């Protein structure tokens, strides 16, 4: 079956660092994405990993271990505007098309 | 450049009715996907279209159908609406259909409420 697990909620303090974990079990794997979604808005693309290791993009980094079916999103120097849901998604590529399987999302609350 | 645009933004329908949702992709993007997002859950894949052809379909009943037009815009149709169809319907576009460096870009969605 297809399963993507991430914590439901997390809280953190402004200026701190937070790590959001994601584990996955999917029939296929062609990359892992992280999206940010503010309440009532569209998901926005944050990062993409297809090979093992760390991808860094400013205050955001994402890590992937394919052998462990594991990824994390690291947010540094947290700001209030980072309060949002963070969605982990695996690209399953059946028949060569672009299908994403999403986790339920992690709601992050950043406090002053 | 304009992002992915969807219309309408909100819609209220009653059970048994049908609905048509519309999506215009980012200029130059040839692939459009549709996702359903129920409150508190992640988006679920419904369809993907590329160059006007259906490339993939998720686990949704035949009441759901879609098409893509020559200008790459797309429509999602849902017939015989059920209460459980109430959700945020997201359209996403990408440059290609399956390239690893072609992430999905989402529109703001259509909030459908079925009463």
HADDOCK unambig.tbl for C-alpha pairs under 7 A between the chains (distance, minus, plus):
assign (segid A and resid 31 and name CA) (segid B and resid 100 and name CA) 6.96 0.50 0.50
assign (segid A and resid 41 and name CA) (segid B and resid 108 and name CA) 5.45 0.50 0.50
assign (segid A and resid 42 and name CA) (segid B and resid 106 and name CA) 5.82 0.50 0.50
assign (segid A and resid 42 and name CA) (segid B and resid 107 and name CA) 5.69 0.50 0.50
assign (segid A and resid 42 and name CA) (segid B and resid 108 and name CA) 4.37 0.50 0.50
assign (segid A and resid 42 and name CA) (segid B and resid 109 and name CA) 6.66 0.50 0.50
assign (segid A and resid 43 and name CA) (segid B and resid 106 and name CA) 6.11 0.50 0.50
assign (segid A and resid 44 and name CA) (segid B and resid 105 and name CA) 6.85 0.50 0.50
assign (segid A and resid 44 and name CA) (segid B and resid 106 and name CA) 6.83 0.50 0.50
assign (segid A and resid 45 and name CA) (segid B and resid 105 and name CA) 6.92 0.50 0.50
assign (segid A and resid 87 and name CA) (segid B and resid 42 and name CA) 6.96 0.50 0.50
assign (segid A and resid 96 and name CA) (segid B and resid 98 and name CA) 6.12 0.50 0.50
assign (segid A and resid 97 and name CA) (segid B and resid 55 and name CA) 6.10 0.50 0.50
assign (segid A and resid 97 and name CA) (segid B and resid 56 and name CA) 6.51 0.50 0.50
assign (segid A and resid 97 and name CA) (segid B and resid 97 and name CA) 5.68 0.50 0.50
assign (segid A and resid 97 and name CA) (segid B and resid 98 and name CA) 4.99 0.50 0.50
assign (segid A and resid 98 and name CA) (segid B and resid 97 and name CA) 5.56 0.50 0.50
assign (segid A and resid 98 and name CA) (segid B and resid 98 and name CA) 4.64 0.50 0.50
assign (segid A and resid 99 and name CA) (segid B and resid 45 and name CA) 6.73 0.50 0.50
assign (segid A and resid 100 and name CA) (segid B and resid 45 and name CA) 6.83 0.50 0.50
assign (segid A and resid 101 and name CA) (segid B and resid 44 and name CA) 6.88 0.50 0.50
assign (segid A and resid 102 and name CA) (segid B and resid 42 and name CA) 5.34 0.50 0.50
assign (segid A and resid 102 and name CA) (segid B and resid 43 and name CA) 6.06 0.50 0.50
assign (segid A and resid 102 and name CA) (segid B and resid 44 and name CA) 6.88 0.50 0.50
assign (segid A and resid 103 and name CA) (segid B and resid 42 and name CA) 5.46 0.50 0.50
assign (segid A and resid 104 and name CA) (segid B and resid 40 and name CA) 6.87 0.50 0.50
assign (segid A and resid 104 and name CA) (segid B and resid 41 and name CA) 4.38 0.50 0.50
assign (segid A and resid 104 and name CA) (segid B and resid 42 and name CA) 4.21 0.50 0.50
assign (segid A and resid 105 and name CA) (segid B and resid 41 and name CA) 6.75 0.50 0.50
assign (segid A and resid 105 and name CA) (segid B and resid 42 and name CA) 5.95 0.50 0.50
